[in-house]
Amino acid sequence: MPTQLGTGAKLAVVCAGYAAACIASYVAAYAYDAHMAAQPYDTSGGMYAGGEMLTALGVFGVVACVPTVLALWFLRQQPRVWNGVGWACVGFAALGAVAVAVALLLHGPGNDIGLALLELLALSQLLGVPLWAAGFGLLALLAPERRSRRLLLCALALELAIGIAAAVHWFTP
């Protein structure tokens, strides 16, 4: 018969997961650096550093998903937390949908920094649709109550609409 973990043990498990993500990120960056140092050319150091950074961030992001989902699982008995997560996801998806709509309607060269930042947000939303949709879908499956589940499904629907906009934008002549 499994025993229930106390709050301190749950916190320790989640913190250990994030520590493991940091260690995995460091190891991936070190391996990338070792691989690139063995290459016969040494130009474009900034590009190598950028690649190392993206490798480290990617590994951290993938490994950190486990303790994040575990923390949310441990917080299933806290409806306020889940409603907050649901509203944050809807806000993120709605902001992305607005950014994509504005960027697709007002595309073109411009000197406005605000519009440039909005287009950058739109691009991150267009490219990140599979990631955000999978995340919102997983959170909707984990959500303990109907209200937070509906909010997360609304965020998922917004992301799927962004995905349709991306498909129309990129794959129609």
C-alpha positions as CSV (number, residue, x, y, z in Angstrom):
1,M,0.0,0.0,0.0
2,P,1.6,3.3,-1.0
3,T,2.0,6.0,1.6
4,Q,1.1,9.6,1.1
5,L,4.0,12.0,0.7
6,G,4.0,15.0,3.0
7,T,4.3,18.6,1.7
8,G,8.0,18.8,2.4
9,A,8.6,15.5,0.5
10,K,6.6,16.7,-2.5
11,L,8.5,20.0,-2.5
12,A,11.8,18.1,-2.3
13,V,10.8,15.8,-5.2
14,V,9.9,18.8,-7.4
15,C,13.1,20.7,-6.4
16,A,15.2,17.6,-7.2
17,G,13.5,17.4,-10.6
18,Y,14.4,21.0,-11.4
19,A,18.0,20.4,-10.1
20,A,18.2,17.4,-12.5
21,A,17.0,19.7,-15.3
22,C,19.8,22.1,-14.5
23,I,22.4,19.3,-14.4
24,A,21.1,17.9,-17.7
25,S,21.3,21.3,-19.2
26,Y,24.8,21.8,-18.0
27,V,25.9,18.4,-19.3
28,A,24.3,19.0,-22.7
29,A,26.0,22.4,-23.0
30,Y,29.3,20.9,-22.0
31,A,28.9,18.1,-24.6
32,Y,28.0,20.6,-27.3
33,D,31.0,22.7,-26.4
34,A,33.3,19.6,-26.4
35,H,31.9,18.6,-29.8
36,M,32.3,22.0,-31.3
37,A,35.8,22.4,-29.9
38,A,36.9,19.3,-31.9
39,Q,35.8,20.8,-35.2
40,P,38.6,21.9,-37.5
41,Y,37.2,25.5,-37.9
42,D,36.9,28.1,-35.2
43,T,35.2,31.0,-36.8
44,S,31.7,32.3,-35.9
45,G,32.2,31.9,-32.1
46,G,29.0,33.8,-31.5
47,M,27.0,31.3,-33.5
48,Y,28.5,28.4,-31.6
49,A,27.7,30.1,-28.3
50,G,24.1,30.6,-29.6
51,G,23.9,26.9,-30.5
52,E,25.2,26.0,-27.1
53,M,22.6,28.2,-25.4
54,L,19.8,26.8,-27.5
55,T,20.9,23.2,-26.7
56,A,21.1,23.9,-23.0
57,L,17.7,25.7,-23.0
58,G,16.1,22.9,-25.0
59,V,17.4,20.2,-22.7
60,F,16.3,22.1,-19.6
61,G,12.9,22.7,-21.1
62,V,12.3,19.1,-21.9
63,V,13.6,17.7,-18.6
64,A,11.8,20.5,-16.5
65,C,8.5,19.4,-17.9
66,V,8.5,16.4,-15.6
67,P,8.8,18.2,-12.3
68,T,6.4,20.9,-13.6
69,V,3.7,18.4,-14.4
70,L,4.4,16.6,-11.1
71,A,4.0,19.9,-9.2
72,L,0.7,20.5,-10.9
73,W,-0.3,17.0,-10.0
74,F,0.5,17.6,-6.4
75,L,-1.6,20.8,-6.5
76,R,-4.7,19.0,-7.8
77,Q,-6.5,19.7,-4.5
78,Q,-6.0,23.5,-5.0
79,P,-8.8,24.8,-7.3
80,R,-7.6,28.4,-7.0
81,V,-4.2,27.4,-8.4
82,W,-5.8,25.5,-11.3
83,N,-8.1,28.4,-12.1
84,G,-5.1,30.7,-12.1
85,V,-3.3,28.4,-14.5
86,G,-6.4,28.2,-16.7
87,W,-6.8,32.0,-16.8
88,A,-3.1,32.4,-17.5
89,C,-3.2,30.0,-20.4
90,V,-6.3,31.7,-21.9
91,G,-4.6,35.0,-21.6
92,F,-1.5,33.8,-23.2
93,A,-3.4,32.1,-26.1
94,A,-5.6,35.2,-26.5
95,L,-2.7,37.5,-26.6
96,G,-1.0,35.2,-29.2
97,A,-4.2,35.2,-31.3
98,V,-4.4,39.0,-31.3
99,A,-0.7,39.2,-32.2
100,V,-1.1,36.7,-35.0
101,A,-4.2,38.5,-36.4
102,V,-2.5,41.9,-36.2
103,A,0.7,40.6,-37.7
104,L,-1.1,38.9,-40.6
105,L,-3.2,41.9,-41.3
106,L,-0.5,44.6,-41.0
107,H,2.5,42.8,-42.4
108,G,5.2,44.8,-44.1
109,P,8.2,46.8,-43.3
110,G,7.9,49.4,-40.5
111,N,9.8,51.4,-38.0
112,D,7.6,50.9,-35.0
113,I,9.3,48.9,-32.3
114,G,5.9,47.9,-30.8
115,L,4.8,46.4,-34.1
116,A,8.1,44.6,-34.4
117,L,7.7,43.1,-30.9
118,L,4.1,42.1,-31.8
119,E,5.3,40.4,-34.9
120,L,7.9,38.5,-32.9
121,L,5.2,37.3,-30.5
122,A,3.1,36.3,-33.5
123,L,6.0,34.3,-35.0
124,S,6.6,32.5,-31.7
125,Q,2.9,31.7,-31.5
126,L,2.8,30.5,-35.1
127,L,5.9,28.3,-34.6
128,G,5.0,27.1,-31.1
129,V,1.4,25.9,-31.9
130,P,2.3,22.2,-31.5
131,L,4.0,22.8,-28.1
132,W,1.4,25.1,-26.7
133,A,-1.5,22.9,-27.9
134,A,0.1,19.8,-26.4
135,G,0.7,21.6,-23.2
136,F,-2.8,23.0,-22.9
137,G,-4.2,19.6,-23.8
138,L,-2.2,17.8,-21.1
139,L,-3.1,20.4,-18.5
140,A,-6.8,20.0,-19.5
141,L,-6.5,16.3,-18.9
142,L,-4.9,16.9,-15.5
143,A,-7.3,19.6,-14.4
144,P,-9.3,18.5,-11.4
145,E,-12.4,20.5,-11.8
146,R,-14.8,21.5,-14.6
147,R,-14.1,25.3,-14.6
148,S,-10.3,25.0,-15.0
149,R,-10.7,22.2,-17.5
150,R,-13.0,24.5,-19.6
151,L,-10.5,27.4,-19.4
152,L,-7.7,25.1,-20.6
153,L,-9.9,23.7,-23.4
154,C,-10.6,27.3,-24.4
155,A,-6.9,28.0,-24.5
156,L,-6.4,24.9,-26.6
157,A,-9.1,26.0,-29.0
158,L,-7.4,29.4,-29.4
159,E,-4.1,27.6,-30.1
160,L,-5.7,25.4,-32.7
161,A,-7.2,28.5,-34.4
162,I,-3.7,30.0,-34.5
163,G,-2.5,26.7,-36.0
164,I,-5.1,27.0,-38.7
165,A,-4.0,30.6,-39.4
166,A,-0.4,29.4,-39.6
167,A,-1.4,26.6,-42.1
168,V,-3.4,29.0,-44.2
169,H,-0.7,31.7,-44.1
170,W,2.2,29.4,-45.0
171,F,0.7,26.7,-47.2
172,T,-1.7,28.5,-49.4
173,P,-0.4,30.2,-52.6
